[in-house]
């Protein structure tokens, strides 16, 4: 039985376009039909741009007919998280205050996708200000649900994008990760998700920066081939973004890694880990050893308390700066009102203390990577919970410190729970080691494939 086009990976679609066995227009119509079928159950999209997507697909059809595609992404449908600007589309940031904001420029990664002919489907739902307490539920756009069990959350804040890809509503999405917002939703939805090194993906023409250098743009996909395709399309420096200049490491996938020294950290601090996650990630650690890598279990070689003390101040200060002089009371969620009040009490010295703490975290990671090539942890400490509710505190235990370190981190699917809920583990590489993570994920994908697992939705 022939697979419908909406179920195909982006790389397979691209191959069929080039062999003239399918067209971008036909692929888009299949994806739009799938969105019409699945989106009412999961509420993944904040803004769907059918006219714009059809116009882009029609142009791609003409280029393929002329034998002149723009690049590897030409004609491929991609969704964009609703805190990444797309020219002419509302960018609401999950918030009532931004419902009327329509940017006139694409943020850099979107512009790079367009330059290769990608078809932008629209904007996916986010938690408010992309700083939600674990769920993707806002007054402006309602509750986004996990396609594996629609009573549960897909996670935050790239919950809409993860739910979309897991449901077959496009093979690729761009998300942002300021504290785990790509990696945890990818884990909850059975997908690959990459938080790149700070600066790997240049950013300009976006929303105001409220998480210092911690928030980055990265891809979520079902397969390693698809994630690598998207990363290659959006990575690279830009003169206007100084952070993006001089990021080390290869710009393409290296040879298959052998004998990597992996530190497996099953838990951090006093944070608990749900039993099925602990068991699945321990199995994955043993799988790495079976693949010939050197795996040793131990503690996180970074001072977690230093991070935990300072992390809340970054978001609170950023939000207070963003909304200064605006009438925000009654227009943002209660958790953000509390964050605003905290941020307004902070001093400049408090903010500098946080930045100094992050510099120490970065130094401690650098020293740890003299002994280890990679660090492995669970991606999330908790399985998905009720879609409307905030997450338990331990759900976020493993990810934010990677953002403070500026390091690349990737969620890779491992064995699901007994009742079928997806679980992922996190691999962390030294600064600039993004493509090493891609190569490691490919090795794991070959040995322990996951793409065949799909929700029943």
C-alpha positions in Angstrom: 0.0 0.0 0.0 1.4 3.4 -1.0 2.2 5.7 1.9 0.3 9.0 1.6 2.5 12.0 1.0 1.9 13.6 4.4 3.5 10.5 6.1 6.7 10.8 4.1 9.9 12.3 5.6 11.1 15.6 4.1 14.1 13.9 2.5 11.9 11.3 0.7 9.6 14.1 -0.5 12.6 16.0 -1.8 13.8 12.9 -3.7 10.4 12.3 -5.2 10.2 15.9 -6.4 13.5 15.5 -8.2 12.4 12.2 -9.7 9.2 13.9 -10.7 7.2 11.2 -8.9 5.4 13.9 -6.8 5.1 17.7 -6.8 5.3 20.2 -4.0 1.8 21.2 -4.7 0.5 17.7 -4.3 2.6 17.3 -1.1 1.2 20.5 0.3 -2.4 19.5 -0.4 -1.9 16.2 1.4 -0.4 18.0 4.4 -3.2 20.5 4.4 -5.8 17.7 4.3 -4.0 16.1 7.2 -4.0 19.4 9.2 -7.8 19.7 8.6 -8.2 16.1 10.0 -5.8 16.2 12.9 -5.5 19.8 14.1 -8.9 19.9 15.7 -7.8 17.2 18.1 -4.4 18.7 19.1 -4.6 22.5 18.3 -1.1 22.7 17.0 -1.5 25.9 14.9 -1.9 29.5 16.0 -2.0 30.8 12.4 -2.3 28.6 9.3 -1.4 30.3 6.0 -3.0 28.3 3.3 -2.9 31.0 0.6 0.8 31.7 1.2 1.7 28.1 1.3 -0.2 27.4 -1.9 1.5 30.3 -3.7 4.9 29.0 -2.5 4.2 25.4 -3.6 3.0 26.6 -7.0 6.2 28.5 -7.5 8.2 25.4 -6.5 6.1 23.3 -8.9 7.2 25.7 -11.7 10.9 25.5 -10.7 10.9 21.7 -10.6 9.1 21.6 -14.0 11.9 23.8 -15.4 14.6 21.6 -13.7 15.8 24.5 -11.5 15.0 23.9 -7.8 16.4 26.5 -5.5 18.0 24.1 -3.0 17.6 21.0 -1.0 14.5 22.4 0.9 12.7 23.5 -2.2 9.0 22.6 -2.0 9.1 21.1 1.4 6.4 22.1 3.9 7.7 23.5 7.2 5.9 25.0 10.2 7.4 27.8 12.3 7.0 28.4 16.0 5.0 31.5 16.8 7.8 33.4 18.4 9.9 33.3 15.2 9.0 36.1 12.8 7.6 35.3 9.4 6.9 38.4 7.2 3.2 39.1 6.8 2.1 36.5 9.4 0.9 37.4 12.9 3.5 36.7 15.5 1.5 36.6 18.7 4.0 34.9 21.1 1.1 33.1 22.7 0.0 36.4 24.3 -3.0 38.7 24.0 -0.7 41.7 24.0 0.8 40.6 20.6 -2.3 39.5 18.8 -2.1 42.4 16.4 1.7 42.2 15.7 2.5 41.4 12.1 6.2 41.6 11.3 7.4 42.9 8.0 10.6 40.7 7.9 11.5 37.1 8.2 13.9 36.1 11.0 17.1 34.9 9.6 16.5 31.1 9.7 13.1 31.6 8.0 14.7 33.8 5.4 17.2 31.0 4.7 14.4 28.5 4.3 12.6 30.8 1.9 15.8 31.3 -0.1 15.9 27.5 -0.6 12.2 27.4 -1.7 10.7 26.0 1.5 6.9 26.2 1.8 5.9 27.9 5.1 2.7 26.3 6.5 2.1 28.8 9.2 2.8 29.4 12.9 2.5 26.8 15.6 1.3 27.3 19.2 3.6 28.3 22.0 3.3 28.9 25.7 3.0 32.6 26.6 6.3 34.5 26.0 7.7 30.9 25.4 8.4 30.8 29.1 5.5 28.5 30.2 5.5 26.2 33.2 5.6 23.1 31.1 2.3 23.1 29.2 1.2 24.8 26.0 -2.0 26.4 27.1 -2.8 30.1 26.7 -5.9 32.4 27.0 -5.2 33.6 23.4 -5.0 30.2 21.7 -6.3 27.5 24.1 -4.7 24.2 24.9 -2.4 22.3 22.7 -2.5 18.5 23.1 -0.2 15.5 22.7 -1.2 13.4 19.7 -0.1 10.2 21.6 -2.8 10.9 24.2 -4.8 14.1 23.7 -5.6 14.3 27.4 -1.9 15.1 28.0 0.5 17.9 27.1 3.1 17.8 24.3 5.3 20.0 26.5 6.4 23.6 26.2 7.1 25.9 24.6 7.5 24.3 21.2 4.5 22.2 22.0 2.6 23.2 18.8 5.4 22.3 16.5 6.1 19.0 18.2 2.5 18.1 18.1 2.3 19.0 14.4 5.3 16.9 13.3 4.2 13.9 15.5 0.7 14.1 13.9 2.0 14.3 10.3 1.1 17.9 9.9 4.3 18.6 8.0 7.6 16.7 8.4 9.6 19.6 9.8 9.2 22.4 12.3 11.4 25.2 13.6 11.3 25.8 17.3 13.2 27.8 19.9 14.9 26.5 23.0 15.6 28.8 25.9 15.6 26.2 28.7 14.5 22.9 27.1 11.7 24.1 24.8 12.8 22.0 21.8 14.2 19.0 23.7 11.4 18.3 26.1 8.5 18.5 23.6 10.5 16.4 21.2 10.8 13.8 24.0 7.1 13.9 24.8 6.2 13.5 21.2 8.6 10.8 20.1 10.8 13.0 17.9 14.3 14.3 17.4 14.9 17.8 18.6 18.2 19.8 18.4 19.1 22.8 20.6 22.1 24.1 18.7 25.1 25.7 20.1 24.6 29.4 20.9 25.3 31.2 17.6 25.2 28.1 15.4 22.0 29.5 13.9 22.2 33.3 13.4 19.3 35.5 14.4 18.2 38.9 13.1 14.8 40.6 12.7 13.2 38.6 15.5 11.3 39.4 18.6 13.0 41.2 21.5 15.6 39.0 23.3 14.4 38.3 26.8 16.6 35.3 27.7 20.0 36.8 27.0 22.0 34.3 24.8 20.2 31.2 26.1 17.4 30.9 23.5 18.3 29.5 20.1 16.4 28.3 17.0 16.6 24.7 16.0 14.8 21.9 14.1 12.4 19.1 15.2 12.0 16.2 12.9 11.1 12.5 12.9 14.3 11.2 11.2 18.0 12.1 11.4 18.1 12.8 7.6 15.3 15.3 8.0 16.9 17.1 11.0 20.2 17.2 9.2 18.6 18.7 6.1 16.9 21.5 8.2 20.0 22.2 10.2 22.2 22.6 7.1 19.6 25.0 5.7 19.4 27.4 8.7 22.9 27.3 10.2 25.8 29.7 9.7 27.1 33.1 10.7 25.6 36.5 9.9 27.6 39.7 10.2 24.8 41.4 12.0 24.7 38.7 14.7 28.1 38.8 16.4 27.2 35.7 18.5 27.1 33.7 15.3 30.6 34.4 14.2 33.4 32.0 15.1 31.3 29.1 16.4 33.7 26.1 16.2 33.1 22.6 15.0 32.2 21.1 11.6 29.4 22.5 9.5 28.4 19.0 8.2 28.1 15.5 9.6 31.4 13.9 10.5 32.3 10.2 10.0 30.5 7.8 12.3 31.9 8.3 15.8 33.8 5.4 17.4 34.7 4.8 21.1 33.2 8.0 22.4 33.6 8.6 26.1 30.0 9.2 27.4 29.2 10.2 30.9 25.7 9.0 31.7 23.9 11.2 34.3 20.7 9.5 35.3 19.6 12.2 37.7 20.7 15.6 38.9 20.6 17.1 42.4 17.6 16.1 44.4 15.3 16.0 41.3 13.3 12.8 40.9 12.9 11.0 37.6 9.7 9.1 36.6 10.4 5.3 36.7 9.7 4.5 33.1 12.0 7.3 32.0 14.8 6.1 34.3 14.4 2.5 32.9 14.3 3.5 29.2 17.3 5.9 29.5 19.3 3.3 31.4 18.6 0.8 28.6 19.7 3.5 26.0 23.0 4.0 28.0 23.6 0.2 27.8 22.8 0.4 24.1 25.6 3.0 23.6 28.0 0.6 25.3 26.9 -2.2 23.0 27.7 0.0 20.1 31.3 0.3 21.2 31.3 3.5 23.2 32.8 3.9 26.7 29.8 4.7 29.0 30.3 5.5 32.7 27.5 6.5 35.1 28.2 9.5 37.3 27.0 12.9 38.6 26.7 16.0 36.5 30.1 17.6 36.6 28.7 21.1 36.9 27.4 23.0 39.9 23.6 22.7 39.4 22.8 24.8 42.5 24.6 27.8 41.0 22.4 27.5 37.9 19.1 26.9 39.9 19.7 30.0 42.0 20.2 32.4 39.1 18.1 31.0 36.3 14.8 32.5 37.4 16.3 35.9 37.4 17.1 35.9 33.6 13.5 35.3 32.5 12.0 37.6 35.1 14.3 40.5 34.3 13.8 39.9 30.6 10.0 40.0 30.9 10.1 43.1 33.1 12.2 44.8 30.5 9.9 43.7 27.6 6.7 45.0 29.2 8.1 48.1 30.8 5.7 51.0 30.3 2.9 48.7 28.9 -0.4 48.0 30.5 0.0 44.3 31.2 -2.1 43.6 34.2 -5.1 41.4 33.3 -3.6 40.8 29.8 -1.1 38.1 30.7 -1.4 34.8 32.6 -1.1 34.8 36.4 2.3 33.0 36.4 3.7 35.9 34.2 2.2 38.5 36.5 4.1 36.9 39.3 7.2 36.9 37.1 6.8 40.5 36.2 6.6 41.5 39.9 9.7 39.5 40.6 11.5 41.1 37.7 10.6 44.6 38.7 12.3 44.0 42.1 15.5 42.8 40.6 18.5 45.1 40.3 21.2 45.5 37.7 23.5 43.7 40.1 21.2 40.8 40.3 21.3 40.4 36.6 25.1 40.6 36.4 25.2 38.0 39.2 23.2 35.7 36.9 25.4 36.3 33.9 28.5 35.7 36.0 27.0 32.4 37.2 26.4 31.4 33.6 30.1 32.1 32.7 31.1 29.8 35.5 28.7 27.1 34.3 30.3 27.4 30.8 33.8 27.1 32.3 32.8 24.0 34.4 31.3 22.3 31.3 34.5 23.1 29.3 36.6 21.4 32.0 34.3 18.4 32.1 34.6 17.9 28.3 38.3 17.4 28.7 37.4 14.0 30.3 34.2 13.2 28.4 33.3 13.5 24.7 29.5 13.6 25.5 27.2 13.8 28.4 23.9 11.8 28.4 20.8 12.4 30.5 17.1 12.0 30.3 15.5 14.8 28.3 12.7 15.3 30.7 12.3 14.1 34.3 8.5 13.5 33.9 6.2 11.7 31.5 3.6 14.0 29.9 0.9 15.2 32.3 -2.6 16.7 31.9 -2.6 19.1 29.0 -4.2 22.0 31.0 -1.9 21.8 34.0 1.6 23.1 34.8 4.3 20.5 34.8 5.8 19.0 37.9 9.0 20.8 38.9 11.2 17.8 38.0 10.1 17.7 34.4 12.7 20.4 33.6 15.6 19.1 35.6 18.0 18.3 32.8 17.8 21.0 30.1 18.1 24.6 31.3 21.7 24.2 32.4 22.6 23.3 28.9 21.2 26.6 27.7 23.3 28.4 30.4 26.3 26.6 29.0 25.6 27.6 25.4 26.0 24.0 24.4 24.3 21.8 21.8 21.8 19.3 23.2 19.7 16.8 21.3 16.7 14.7 22.2 16.9 11.2 20.7 13.9 8.8 21.1 14.4 5.6 23.1 12.0 2.9 24.2 8.5 4.2 25.1 6.8 3.5 28.4 4.7 0.4 28.9 1.5 2.3 28.0 3.1 3.7 24.8 4.1 7.2 25.8 7.3 8.5 24.1 10.5 8.9 26.0 13.7 10.5 24.9 17.2 10.9 26.2 19.5 14.0 25.8 23.0 14.0 24.4 25.1 17.1 25.2 28.3 17.9 23.2 31.0 20.5 23.7 30.4 24.0 22.3 30.2 23.6 18.5 29.6 19.9 18.5 26.2 20.0 16.9 27.0 17.8 14.0 28.6 15.2 16.3 25.2 14.9 17.9 23.7 14.4 14.4 26.2 11.6 13.7 25.5 9.9 17.1 21.8 10.1 16.5 22.2 8.5 13.1 24.1 5.6 14.7 21.4 5.1 17.3 18.7 5.4 14.7 20.2 2.6 12.7 20.5 0.3 15.7 17.3 1.2 17.4 14.9 2.8 14.9 12.0 4.8 16.1 10.4 6.5 13.0 8.0 3.6 12.5 6.3 4.5 15.9 3.4 6.8 15.3 0.4 8.0 17.3 -2.9 6.4 16.5 -4.5 9.9 15.9 
